[in-house]
Amino acid sequence: MIGTAALITPIPFEQAFIADALIALAAGIVLWLGVVRKQQLRRPCGVIMLAGYGVYLGYLLIK
C-alpha cells in the first residue's frame, strides 16, 4: 500500500521509523521462535510478547 502511495507522491523518511522497524523485526523473530517448534503459540511466548508490548508502549509514551 505504501509503495503505491510512494509512486504518486514522495513519502518523507524520519529517523524514528528505524526504531519502530527494529522493534517490529524483533517482534516477528520472537513470534517465529515461539511458534517454530510446536506450530502453536504457547503461553510463555505470549507472556514475553505481552511484556514486550508493554515496554514498547512505555517507550512510545515517553518519546
Predicted model as a PDB file, atoms N, CA, C, CB and O in Angstrom, pLDDT in the B-factor column:
MODEL        1                                                                  
ATOM      1  N   MET A   1       0.815  -1.178   0.000  1.00 64.00           N  
ATOM      2  CA  MET A   1       0.000   0.000   0.000  1.00 64.00           C  
ATOM      3  C   MET A   1       0.869   1.257   0.000  1.00 64.00           C  
ATOM      4  CB  MET A   1      -0.933  -0.010   1.194  1.00 64.00           C  
ATOM      5  O   MET A   1       0.632   2.184  -0.775  1.00 64.00           O  
ATOM      6  N   ILE A   2       1.855   1.280   0.856  1.00 69.00           N  
ATOM      7  CA  ILE A   2       2.692   2.480   0.930  1.00 69.00           C  
ATOM      8  C   ILE A   2       3.555   2.619  -0.328  1.00 69.00           C  
ATOM      9  CB  ILE A   2       3.587   2.436   2.187  1.00 69.00           C  
ATOM     10  O   ILE A   2       3.914   3.727  -0.725  1.00 69.00           O  
ATOM     11  N   GLY A   3       3.879   1.490  -0.942  1.00 76.00           N  
ATOM     12  CA  GLY A   3       4.649   1.552  -2.181  1.00 76.00           C  
ATOM     13  C   GLY A   3       3.863   2.217  -3.296  1.00 76.00           C  
ATOM     14  O   GLY A   3       4.419   2.982  -4.084  1.00 76.00           O  
ATOM     15  N   THR A   4       2.578   1.928  -3.364  1.00 83.00           N  
ATOM     16  CA  THR A   4       1.718   2.559  -4.363  1.00 83.00           C  
ATOM     17  C   THR A   4       1.591   4.055  -4.094  1.00 83.00           C  
ATOM     18  CB  THR A   4       0.328   1.899  -4.373  1.00 83.00           C  
ATOM     19  O   THR A   4       1.626   4.865  -5.021  1.00 83.00           O  
ATOM     20  N   ALA A   5       1.444   4.411  -2.831  1.00 82.00           N  
ATOM     21  CA  ALA A   5       1.352   5.832  -2.479  1.00 82.00           C  
ATOM     22  C   ALA A   5       2.659   6.552  -2.804  1.00 82.00           C  
ATOM     23  CB  ALA A   5       1.010   6.000  -0.982  1.00 82.00           C  
ATOM     24  O   ALA A   5       2.639   7.717  -3.201  1.00 82.00           O  
ATOM     25  N   ALA A   6       3.787   5.875  -2.641  1.00 80.00           N  
ATOM     26  CA  ALA A   6       5.082   6.490  -2.937  1.00 80.00           C  
ATOM     27  C   ALA A   6       5.259   6.734  -4.432  1.00 80.00           C  
ATOM     28  CB  ALA A   6       6.217   5.609  -2.418  1.00 80.00           C  
ATOM     29  O   ALA A   6       6.038   7.604  -4.823  1.00 80.00           O  
ATOM     30  N   LEU A   7       4.554   5.987  -5.270  1.00 84.00           N  
ATOM     31  CA  LEU A   7       4.609   6.237  -6.706  1.00 84.00           C  
ATOM     32  C   LEU A   7       3.946   7.563  -7.062  1.00 84.00           C  
ATOM     33  CB  LEU A   7       3.942   5.095  -7.469  1.00 84.00           C  
ATOM     34  O   LEU A   7       4.350   8.233  -8.012  1.00 84.00           O  
ATOM     35  N   ILE A   8       2.934   7.932  -6.297  1.00 86.00           N  
ATOM     36  CA  ILE A   8       2.188   9.153  -6.578  1.00 86.00           C  
ATOM     37  C   ILE A   8       2.893  10.380  -5.999  1.00 86.00           C  
ATOM     38  CB  ILE A   8       0.771   9.048  -6.016  1.00 86.00           C  
ATOM     39  O   ILE A   8       3.041  11.398  -6.675  1.00 86.00           O  
ATOM     40  N   THR A   9       3.317  10.273  -4.763  1.00 84.00           N  
ATOM     41  CA  THR A   9       3.964  11.403  -4.101  1.00 84.00           C  
ATOM     42  C   THR A   9       5.081  10.889  -3.187  1.00 84.00           C  
ATOM     43  CB  THR A   9       2.927  12.236  -3.291  1.00 84.00           C  
ATOM     44  O   THR A   9       4.932   9.824  -2.587  1.00 84.00           O  
ATOM     45  N   PRO A  10       6.185  11.611  -3.067  1.00 83.00           N  
ATOM     46  CA  PRO A  10       7.261  11.152  -2.190  1.00 83.00           C  
ATOM     47  C   PRO A  10       6.805  11.097  -0.728  1.00 83.00           C  
ATOM     48  CB  PRO A  10       8.483  12.071  -2.326  1.00 83.00           C  
ATOM     49  O   PRO A  10       6.050  11.951  -0.263  1.00 83.00           O  
ATOM     50  N   ILE A  11       7.281  10.076  -0.023  1.00 78.00           N  
ATOM     51  CA  ILE A  11       6.960   9.922   1.388  1.00 78.00           C  
ATOM     52  C   ILE A  11       8.221  10.225   2.186  1.00 78.00           C  
ATOM     53  CB  ILE A  11       6.417   8.486   1.702  1.00 78.00           C  
ATOM     54  O   ILE A  11       9.247   9.576   1.985  1.00 78.00           O  
ATOM     55  N   PRO A  12       8.160  11.204   3.091  1.00 82.00           N  
ATOM     56  CA  PRO A  12       9.355  11.552   3.865  1.00 82.00           C  
ATOM     57  C   PRO A  12       9.739  10.425   4.822  1.00 82.00           C  
ATOM     58  CB  PRO A  12       9.125  12.852   4.650  1.00 82.00           C  
ATOM     59  O   PRO A  12       8.875   9.750   5.383  1.00 82.00           O  
ATOM     60  N   PHE A  13      11.030  10.234   4.998  1.00 79.00           N  
ATOM     61  CA  PHE A  13      11.542   9.207   5.898  1.00 79.00           C  
ATOM     62  C   PHE A  13      12.089   9.885   7.143  1.00 79.00           C  
ATOM     63  CB  PHE A  13      12.637   8.342   5.207  1.00 79.00           C  
ATOM     64  O   PHE A  13      12.927  10.782   7.056  1.00 79.00           O  
ATOM     65  N   GLU A  14      11.615   9.456   8.284  1.00 82.00           N  
ATOM     66  CA  GLU A  14      12.078  10.017   9.543  1.00 82.00           C  
ATOM     67  C   GLU A  14      12.943   8.991  10.268  1.00 82.00           C  
ATOM     68  CB  GLU A  14      10.884  10.451  10.426  1.00 82.00           C  
ATOM     69  O   GLU A  14      12.755   7.785  10.112  1.00 82.00           O  
ATOM     70  N   GLN A  15      13.878   9.478  11.051  1.00 82.00           N  
ATOM     71  CA  GLN A  15      14.778   8.591  11.797  1.00 82.00           C  
ATOM     72  C   GLN A  15      14.016   7.763  12.827  1.00 82.00           C  
ATOM     73  CB  GLN A  15      15.871   9.406  12.492  1.00 82.00           C  
ATOM     74  O   GLN A  15      14.474   6.681  13.195  1.00 82.00           O  
ATOM     75  N   ALA A  16      12.878   8.237  13.295  1.00 79.00           N  
ATOM     76  CA  ALA A  16      12.089   7.486  14.281  1.00 79.00           C  
ATOM     77  C   ALA A  16      11.574   6.175  13.694  1.00 79.00           C  
ATOM     78  CB  ALA A  16      10.909   8.334  14.780  1.00 79.00           C  
ATOM     79  O   ALA A  16      11.290   5.236  14.437  1.00 79.00           O  
ATOM     80  N   PHE A  17      11.450   6.103  12.372  1.00 84.00           N  
ATOM     81  CA  PHE A  17      10.978   4.876  11.733  1.00 84.00           C  
ATOM     82  C   PHE A  17      11.960   3.726  11.937  1.00 84.00           C  
ATOM     83  CB  PHE A  17      10.753   5.110  10.241  1.00 84.00           C  
ATOM     84  O   PHE A  17      11.551   2.565  11.937  1.00 84.00           O  
ATOM     85  N   ILE A  18      13.230   4.024  12.107  1.00 88.00           N  
ATOM     86  CA  ILE A  18      14.238   2.976  12.276  1.00 88.00           C  
ATOM     87  C   ILE A  18      13.980   2.198  13.555  1.00 88.00           C  
ATOM     88  CB  ILE A  18      15.655   3.579  12.296  1.00 88.00           C  
ATOM     89  O   ILE A  18      14.010   0.967  13.545  1.00 88.00           O  
ATOM     90  N   ALA A  19      13.726   2.899  14.664  1.00 86.00           N  
ATOM     91  CA  ALA A  19      13.459   2.224  15.937  1.00 86.00           C  
ATOM     92  C   ALA A  19      12.191   1.387  15.826  1.00 86.00           C  
ATOM     93  CB  ALA A  19      13.329   3.251  17.089  1.00 86.00           C  
ATOM     94  O   ALA A  19      12.163   0.252  16.301  1.00 86.00           O  
ATOM     95  N   ASP A  20      11.148   1.922  15.213  1.00 88.00           N  
ATOM     96  CA  ASP A  20       9.904   1.170  15.065  1.00 88.00           C  
ATOM     97  C   ASP A  20      10.099  -0.062  14.186  1.00 88.00           C  
ATOM     98  CB  ASP A  20       8.813   2.062  14.479  1.00 88.00           C  
ATOM     99  O   ASP A  20       9.535  -1.120  14.463  1.00 88.00           O  
ATOM    100  N   ALA A  21      10.885   0.073  13.143  1.00 88.00           N  
ATOM    101  CA  ALA A  21      11.143  -1.067  12.259  1.00 88.00           C  
ATOM    102  C   ALA A  21      11.936  -2.153  12.981  1.00 88.00           C  
ATOM    103  CB  ALA A  21      11.900  -0.611  11.005  1.00 88.00           C  
ATOM    104  O   ALA A  21      11.671  -3.340  12.789  1.00 88.00           O  
ATOM    105  N   LEU A  22      12.898  -1.763  13.801  1.00 91.00           N  
ATOM    106  CA  LEU A  22      13.679  -2.747  14.560  1.00 91.00           C  
ATOM    107  C   LEU A  22      12.812  -3.460  15.597  1.00 91.00           C  
ATOM    108  CB  LEU A  22      14.869  -2.064  15.252  1.00 91.00           C  
ATOM    109  O   LEU A  22      12.971  -4.660  15.823  1.00 91.00           O  
ATOM    110  N   ILE A  23      11.909  -2.731  16.218  1.00 91.00           N  
ATOM    111  CA  ILE A  23      11.005  -3.345  17.195  1.00 91.00           C  
ATOM    112  C   ILE A  23      10.056  -4.316  16.495  1.00 91.00           C  
ATOM    113  CB  ILE A  23      10.202  -2.259  17.955  1.00 91.00           C  
ATOM    114  O   ILE A  23       9.787  -5.400  17.014  1.00 91.00           O  
ATOM    115  N   ALA A  24       9.551  -3.939  15.330  1.00 92.00           N  
ATOM    116  CA  ALA A  24       8.678  -4.834  14.569  1.00 92.00           C  
ATOM    117  C   ALA A  24       9.438  -6.083  14.130  1.00 92.00           C  
ATOM    118  CB  ALA A  24       8.095  -4.107  13.341  1.00 92.00           C  
ATOM    119  O   ALA A  24       8.889  -7.184  14.153  1.00 92.00           O  
ATOM    120  N   LEU A  25      10.686  -5.919  13.736  1.00 94.00           N  
ATOM    121  CA  LEU A  25      11.508  -7.063  13.350  1.00 94.00           C  
ATOM    122  C   LEU A  25      11.736  -7.987  14.546  1.00 94.00           C  
ATOM    123  CB  LEU A  25      12.858  -6.589  12.775  1.00 94.00           C  
ATOM    124  O   LEU A  25      11.636  -9.207  14.417  1.00 94.00           O  
ATOM    125  N   ALA A  26      12.038  -7.413  15.699  1.00 93.00           N  
ATOM    126  CA  ALA A  26      12.249  -8.216  16.908  1.00 93.00           C  
ATOM    127  C   ALA A  26      10.974  -8.963  17.296  1.00 93.00           C  
ATOM    128  CB  ALA A  26      12.714  -7.322  18.073  1.00 93.00           C  
ATOM    129  O   ALA A  26      11.036 -10.124  17.701  1.00 93.00           O  
ATOM    130  N   ALA A  27       9.823  -8.307  17.175  1.00 93.00           N  
ATOM    131  CA  ALA A  27       8.556  -8.968  17.497  1.00 93.00           C  
ATOM    132  C   ALA A  27       8.298 -10.138  16.551  1.00 93.00           C  
ATOM    133  CB  ALA A  27       7.393  -7.963  17.427  1.00 93.00           C  
ATOM    134  O   ALA A  27       7.811 -11.186  16.974  1.00 93.00           O  
ATOM    135  N   GLY A  28       8.619  -9.963  15.292  1.00 93.00           N  
ATOM    136  CA  GLY A  28       8.455 -11.049  14.332  1.00 93.00           C  
ATOM    137  C   GLY A  28       9.366 -12.224  14.633  1.00 93.00           C  
ATOM    138  O   GLY A  28       8.964 -13.379  14.497  1.00 93.00           O  
ATOM    139  N   ILE A  29      10.594 -11.932  15.041  1.00 93.00           N  
ATOM    140  CA  ILE A  29      11.543 -13.004  15.378  1.00 93.00           C  
ATOM    141  C   ILE A  29      11.087 -13.747  16.622  1.00 93.00           C  
ATOM    142  CB  ILE A  29      12.960 -12.434  15.593  1.00 93.00           C  
ATOM    143  O   ILE A  29      11.152 -14.975  16.671  1.00 93.00           O  
ATOM    144  N   VAL A  30      10.621 -13.006  17.638  1.00 92.00           N  
ATOM    145  CA  VAL A  30      10.117 -13.652  18.860  1.00 92.00           C  
ATOM    146  C   VAL A  30       8.914 -14.522  18.534  1.00 92.00           C  
ATOM    147  CB  VAL A  30       9.738 -12.595  19.928  1.00 92.00           C  
ATOM    148  O   VAL A  30       8.804 -15.639  19.039  1.00 92.00           O  
ATOM    149  N   LEU A  31       8.021 -14.030  17.704  1.00 92.00           N  
ATOM    150  CA  LEU A  31       6.860 -14.820  17.299  1.00 92.00           C  
ATOM    151  C   LEU A  31       7.291 -16.074  16.558  1.00 92.00           C  
ATOM    152  CB  LEU A  31       5.922 -13.988  16.424  1.00 92.00           C  
ATOM    153  O   LEU A  31       6.780 -17.161  16.826  1.00 92.00           O  
ATOM    154  N   TRP A  32       8.215 -15.932  15.638  1.00 93.00           N  
ATOM    155  CA  TRP A  32       8.687 -17.098  14.879  1.00 93.00           C  
ATOM    156  C   TRP A  32       9.343 -18.122  15.796  1.00 93.00           C  
ATOM    157  CB  TRP A  32       9.677 -16.664  13.789  1.00 93.00           C  
ATOM    158  O   TRP A  32       9.089 -19.321  15.674  1.00 93.00           O  
ATOM    159  N   LEU A  33      10.188 -17.653  16.718  1.00 90.00           N  
ATOM    160  CA  LEU A  33      10.849 -18.571  17.648  1.00 90.00           C  
ATOM    161  C   LEU A  33       9.841 -19.263  18.557  1.00 90.00           C  
ATOM    162  CB  LEU A  33      11.882 -17.822  18.491  1.00 90.00           C  
ATOM    163  O   LEU A  33      10.038 -20.418  18.934  1.00 90.00           O  
ATOM    164  N   GLY A  34       8.772 -18.573  18.910  1.00 88.00           N  
ATOM    165  CA  GLY A  34       7.769 -19.171  19.777  1.00 88.00           C  
ATOM    166  C   GLY A  34       6.881 -20.177  19.082  1.00 88.00           C  
ATOM    167  O   GLY A  34       6.280 -21.024  19.743  1.00 88.00           O  
ATOM    168  N   VAL A  35       6.783 -20.107  17.772  1.00 91.00           N  
ATOM    169  CA  VAL A  35       5.860 -20.965  17.034  1.00 91.00           C  
ATOM    170  C   VAL A  35       6.576 -22.083  16.274  1.00 91.00           C  
ATOM    171  CB  VAL A  35       5.049 -20.131  16.067  1.00 91.00           C  
ATOM    172  O   VAL A  35       5.948 -23.080  15.918  1.00 91.00           O  
ATOM    173  N   VAL A  36       7.864 -21.937  16.022  1.00 89.00           N  
ATOM    174  CA  VAL A  36       8.562 -22.836  15.101  1.00 89.00           C  
ATOM    175  C   VAL A  36       8.576 -24.303  15.571  1.00 89.00           C  
ATOM    176  CB  VAL A  36       9.984 -22.356  14.913  1.00 89.00           C  
ATOM    177  O   VAL A  36       8.489 -25.211  14.745  1.00 89.00           O  
ATOM    178  N   ARG A  37       8.682 -24.536  16.855  1.00 84.00           N  
ATOM    179  CA  ARG A  37       8.804 -25.921  17.326  1.00 84.00           C  
ATOM    180  C   ARG A  37       7.491 -26.681  17.297  1.00 84.00           C  
ATOM    181  CB  ARG A  37       9.351 -25.938  18.724  1.00 84.00           C  
ATOM    182  O   ARG A  37       7.410 -27.750  16.693  1.00 84.00           O  
ATOM    183  N   LYS A  38       6.472 -26.153  17.933  1.00 84.00           N  
ATOM    184  CA  LYS A  38       5.228 -26.904  18.087  1.00 84.00           C  
ATOM    185  C   LYS A  38       4.109 -26.414  17.176  1.00 84.00           C  
ATOM    186  CB  LYS A  38       4.772 -26.836  19.512  1.00 84.00           C  
ATOM    187  O   LYS A  38       2.978 -26.891  17.270  1.00 84.00           O  
ATOM    188  N   GLN A  39       4.416 -25.470  16.301  1.00 87.00           N  
ATOM    189  CA  GLN A  39       3.423 -24.908  15.384  1.00 87.00           C  
ATOM    190  C   GLN A  39       2.233 -24.331  16.132  1.00 87.00           C  
ATOM    191  CB  GLN A  39       2.950 -25.969  14.402  1.00 87.00           C  
ATOM    192  O   GLN A  39       1.102 -24.358  15.647  1.00 87.00           O  
ATOM    193  N   GLN A  40       2.507 -23.807  17.327  1.00 88.00           N  
ATOM    194  CA  GLN A  40       1.458 -23.254  18.163  1.00 88.00           C  
ATOM    195  C   GLN A  40       2.074 -22.210  19.086  1.00 88.00           C  
ATOM    196  CB  GLN A  40       0.740 -24.369  18.975  1.00 88.00           C  
ATOM    197  O   GLN A  40       3.179 -22.400  19.594  1.00 88.00           O  
ATOM    198  N   LEU A  41       1.371 -21.127  19.299  1.00 86.00           N  
ATOM    199  CA  LEU A  41       1.855 -20.100  20.211  1.00 86.00           C  
ATOM    200  C   LEU A  41       1.476 -20.493  21.633  1.00 86.00           C  
ATOM    201  CB  LEU A  41       1.274 -18.702  19.844  1.00 86.00           C  
ATOM    202  O   LEU A  41       0.295 -20.569  21.970  1.00 86.00           O  
ATOM    203  N   ARG A  42       2.473 -20.738  22.455  1.00 89.00           N  
ATOM    204  CA  ARG A  42       2.250 -21.160  23.837  1.00 89.00           C  
ATOM    205  C   ARG A  42       2.235 -19.967  24.781  1.00 89.00           C  
ATOM    206  CB  ARG A  42       3.324 -22.157  24.270  1.00 89.00           C  
ATOM    207  O   ARG A  42       2.617 -18.856  24.414  1.00 89.00           O  
ATOM    208  N   ARG A  43       1.791 -20.220  25.989  1.00 92.00           N  
ATOM    209  CA  ARG A  43       1.654 -19.161  26.989  1.00 92.00           C  
ATOM    210  C   ARG A  43       2.959 -18.439  27.297  1.00 92.00           C  
ATOM    211  CB  ARG A  43       1.101 -19.736  28.255  1.00 92.00           C  
ATOM    212  O   ARG A  43       2.941 -17.211  27.368  1.00 92.00           O  
ATOM    213  N   PRO A  44       4.105 -19.124  27.487  1.00 90.00           N  
ATOM    214  CA  PRO A  44       5.341 -18.380  27.799  1.00 90.00           C  
ATOM    215  C   PRO A  44       5.728 -17.374  26.710  1.00 90.00           C  
ATOM    216  CB  PRO A  44       6.489 -19.358  28.009  1.00 90.00           C  
ATOM    217  O   PRO A  44       6.167 -16.264  27.012  1.00 90.00           O  
ATOM    218  N   CYS A  45       5.567 -17.759  25.471  1.00 90.00           N  
ATOM    219  CA  CYS A  45       5.879 -16.827  24.383  1.00 90.00           C  
ATOM    220  C   CYS A  45       4.878 -15.679  24.363  1.00 90.00           C  
ATOM    221  CB  CYS A  45       5.881 -17.556  23.022  1.00 90.00           C  
ATOM    222  O   CYS A  45       5.244 -14.537  24.088  1.00 90.00           O  
ATOM    223  N   GLY A  46       3.619 -15.979  24.653  1.00 91.00           N  
ATOM    224  CA  GLY A  46       2.608 -14.936  24.724  1.00 91.00           C  
ATOM    225  C   GLY A  46       2.906 -13.937  25.831  1.00 91.00           C  
ATOM    226  O   GLY A  46       2.702 -12.735  25.661  1.00 91.00           O  
ATOM    227  N   VAL A  47       3.391 -14.438  26.969  1.00 94.00           N  
ATOM    228  CA  VAL A  47       3.748 -13.560  28.081  1.00 94.00           C  
ATOM    229  C   VAL A  47       4.935 -12.679  27.686  1.00 94.00           C  
ATOM    230  CB  VAL A  47       4.082 -14.388  29.351  1.00 94.00           C  
ATOM    231  O   VAL A  47       4.955 -11.489  28.002  1.00 94.00           O  
ATOM    232  N   ILE A  48       5.912 -13.249  27.004  1.00 93.00           N  
ATOM    233  CA  ILE A  48       7.070 -12.476  26.551  1.00 93.00           C  
ATOM    234  C   ILE A  48       6.636 -11.397  25.563  1.00 93.00           C  
ATOM    235  CB  ILE A  48       8.124 -13.402  25.905  1.00 93.00           C  
ATOM    236  O   ILE A  48       7.102 -10.260  25.629  1.00 93.00           O  
ATOM    237  N   MET A  49       5.743 -11.761  24.648  1.00 93.00           N  
ATOM    238  CA  MET A  49       5.278 -10.782  23.670  1.00 93.00           C  
ATOM    239  C   MET A  49       4.443  -9.687  24.337  1.00 93.00           C  
ATOM    240  CB  MET A  49       4.462 -11.474  22.574  1.00 93.00           C  
ATOM    241  O   MET A  49       4.542  -8.521  23.956  1.00 93.00           O  
ATOM    242  N   LEU A  50       3.622 -10.050  25.326  1.00 95.00           N  
ATOM    243  CA  LEU A  50       2.834  -9.054  26.046  1.00 95.00           C  
ATOM    244  C   LEU A  50       3.741  -8.102  26.827  1.00 95.00           C  
ATOM    245  CB  LEU A  50       1.842  -9.743  26.997  1.00 95.00           C  
ATOM    246  O   LEU A  50       3.491  -6.898  26.865  1.00 95.00           O  
ATOM    247  N   ALA A  51       4.795  -8.639  27.448  1.00 96.00           N  
ATOM    248  CA  ALA A  51       5.746  -7.790  28.167  1.00 96.00           C  
ATOM    249  C   ALA A  51       6.471  -6.865  27.186  1.00 96.00           C  
ATOM    250  CB  ALA A  51       6.766  -8.653  28.951  1.00 96.00           C  
ATOM    251  O   ALA A  51       6.693  -5.691  27.481  1.00 96.00           O  
ATOM    252  N   GLY A  52       6.833  -7.398  26.032  1.00 94.00           N  
ATOM    253  CA  GLY A  52       7.469  -6.573  25.013  1.00 94.00           C  
ATOM    254  C   GLY A  52       6.555  -5.462  24.530  1.00 94.00           C  
ATOM    255  O   GLY A  52       7.008  -4.347  24.272  1.00 94.00           O  
ATOM    256  N   TYR A  53       5.267  -5.766  24.409  1.00 95.00           N  
ATOM    257  CA  TYR A  53       4.302  -4.736  24.020  1.00 95.00           C  
ATOM    258  C   TYR A  53       4.217  -3.650  25.088  1.00 95.00           C  
ATOM    259  CB  TYR A  53       2.913  -5.359  23.782  1.00 95.00           C  
ATOM    260  O   TYR A  53       4.130  -2.462  24.775  1.00 95.00           O  
ATOM    261  N   GLY A  54       4.243  -4.072  26.357  1.00 96.00           N  
ATOM    262  CA  GLY A  54       4.215  -3.098  27.442  1.00 96.00           C  
ATOM    263  C   GLY A  54       5.428  -2.180  27.419  1.00 96.00           C  
ATOM    264  O   GLY A  54       5.307  -0.973  27.628  1.00 96.00           O  
ATOM    265  N   VAL A  55       6.600  -2.759  27.164  1.00 94.00           N  
ATOM    266  CA  VAL A  55       7.830  -1.961  27.073  1.00 94.00           C  
ATOM    267  C   VAL A  55       7.743  -1.002  25.885  1.00 94.00           C  
ATOM    268  CB  VAL A  55       9.077  -2.883  26.935  1.00 94.00           C  
ATOM    269  O   VAL A  55       8.118   0.165  25.999  1.00 94.00           O  
ATOM    270  N   TYR A  56       7.256  -1.486  24.765  1.00 93.00           N  
ATOM    271  CA  TYR A  56       7.131  -0.640  23.576  1.00 93.00           C  
ATOM    272  C   TYR A  56       6.123   0.486  23.811  1.00 93.00           C  
ATOM    273  CB  TYR A  56       6.709  -1.483  22.358  1.00 93.00           C  
ATOM    274  O   TYR A  56       6.358   1.623  23.401  1.00 93.00           O  
ATOM    275  N   LEU A  57       5.010   0.177  24.464  1.00 94.00           N  
ATOM    276  CA  LEU A  57       4.024   1.197  24.771  1.00 94.00           C  
ATOM    277  C   LEU A  57       4.619   2.259  25.694  1.00 94.00           C  
ATOM    278  CB  LEU A  57       2.783   0.566  25.410  1.00 94.00           C  
ATOM    279  O   LEU A  57       4.386   3.453  25.505  1.00 94.00           O  
ATOM    280  N   GLY A  58       5.391   1.818  26.696  1.00 95.00           N  
ATOM    281  CA  GLY A  58       6.068   2.759  27.572  1.00 95.00           C  
ATOM    282  C   GLY A  58       7.045   3.631  26.798  1.00 95.00           C  
ATOM    283  O   GLY A  58       7.139   4.834  27.043  1.00 95.00           O  
ATOM    284  N   TYR A  59       7.764   3.032  25.875  1.00 90.00           N  
ATOM    285  CA  TYR A  59       8.691   3.775  25.023  1.00 90.00           C  
ATOM    286  C   TYR A  59       7.964   4.847  24.215  1.00 90.00           C  
ATOM    287  CB  TYR A  59       9.428   2.820  24.083  1.00 90.00           C  
ATOM    288  O   TYR A  59       8.437   5.978  24.101  1.00 90.00           O  
ATOM    289  N   LEU A  60       6.813   4.481  23.657  1.00 90.00           N  
ATOM    290  CA  LEU A  60       6.041   5.443  22.871  1.00 90.00           C  
ATOM    291  C   LEU A  60       5.500   6.579  23.733  1.00 90.00           C  
ATOM    292  CB  LEU A  60       4.891   4.739  22.165  1.00 90.00           C  
ATOM    293  O   LEU A  60       5.459   7.728  23.293  1.00 90.00           O  
ATOM    294  N   LEU A  61       5.090   6.268  24.943  1.00 95.00           N  
ATOM    295  CA  LEU A  61       4.542   7.296  25.821  1.00 95.00           C  
ATOM    296  C   LEU A  61       5.628   8.253  26.314  1.00 95.00           C  
ATOM    297  CB  LEU A  61       3.837   6.650  27.009  1.00 95.00           C  
ATOM    298  O   LEU A  61       5.370   9.440  26.510  1.00 95.00           O  
ATOM    299  N   ILE A  62       6.828   7.741  26.513  1.00 93.00           N  
ATOM    300  CA  ILE A  62       7.931   8.583  26.966  1.00 93.00           C  
ATOM    301  C   ILE A  62       8.468   9.438  25.818  1.00 93.00           C  
ATOM    302  CB  ILE A  62       9.055   7.719  27.558  1.00 93.00           C  
ATOM    303  O   ILE A  62       8.836  10.598  26.008  1.00 93.00           O  
ATOM    304  N   LYS A  63       8.505   8.851  24.646  1.00 82.00           N  
ATOM    305  CA  LYS A  63       9.023   9.535  23.457  1.00 82.00           C  
ATOM    306  C   LYS A  63       8.171  10.690  23.142  1.00 82.00           C  
ATOM    307  CB  LYS A  63       9.103   8.612  22.263  1.00 82.00           C  
ATOM    308  O   LYS A  63       8.432  11.405  22.174  1.00 82.00           O  
TER     309      LYS A  63                                                      
ENDMDL                                                                          
END                                                                             
